[in-house]
């Protein structure tokens, strides 16, 4: 799958109506988990273009929703959506359905990354900065200022400056410099009027990226299900496999191959092989249990 949109996806260019595009993508049906899984398998194993297209079109609304959250950077929404669509297709290309997660959960990060990289390119990486800390500051500064109601032009109040620097884990000087750069970068002010008559401001149209209550409940339920599946699937491993996998992948501070090789009196390569085999067994067992659960619920 290339970065070019399949022909069956609605066009979104300079001459296309955004409202028309949004109306068209609503016509594509959402996929049930089982259908999504089978389509993803068809694409991954056979590179079936029809399967890939259905996976993409069923998630175009997700791209549009995410793109709307970046409207405050002064760039056309159509361009943000187009970049997000490229990220979506990359996500579909690399999606591994056997891991037991939904495509939306995985593709979301590709979509956001694609949009953010486009924004950074548009703002000039020389001006904004290229380090991970600078990118984090760039994409969180506006949100932090909004929470603190620090929307006025000019330098930040010392108290606001200190809180932003502390919350984002950066130096106060970096916050000052980034705030000044963004003020000079041609960005649309949050208080700028949307129309010449002065009615409405940009900040009125900024979306809240925080999940809604129903989404939080659904995510909590899904996390609980995944935790139960993981715990049950771990029983399919023997004691050594379970211990090595846990110490390598399921703890906050993983043990090294060297530490485990000394503990078991085997080579580091052997530890690595056991880890990989255990992880593959765990994935297969989680998939089996998940499918079994779905059949029972049906």
Secondary structure, 3 states (H helix, E strand, C coil): CCCCCCCCCCCCCCCCCHHHHHHHHCCCCCCCHHHHHHHHHHHHHHCCHHHHHHHHHCCHHHHHHHHHCCHHHCCCHHHHHHHHHHHHHHHHHHCCHHHCCCHHHHHHHHHHHHHHHHHHHHHCHHHHCCCHHHHHHHHHHHHHHHHCCCCCCCCCCHHHHHHHHHHHCCCHHHHHHHHHHHHHCCCCCCCCECCCCCCCEHHHHCCCCCCCHHHHHHHHHHHHHHHHHHHHHHHHCCHHHHHHHHHHHCCCCCCCHHHHHHHHCCCHHHHHHHHHHHHHHHHHHHHHHHHHHHHHHC
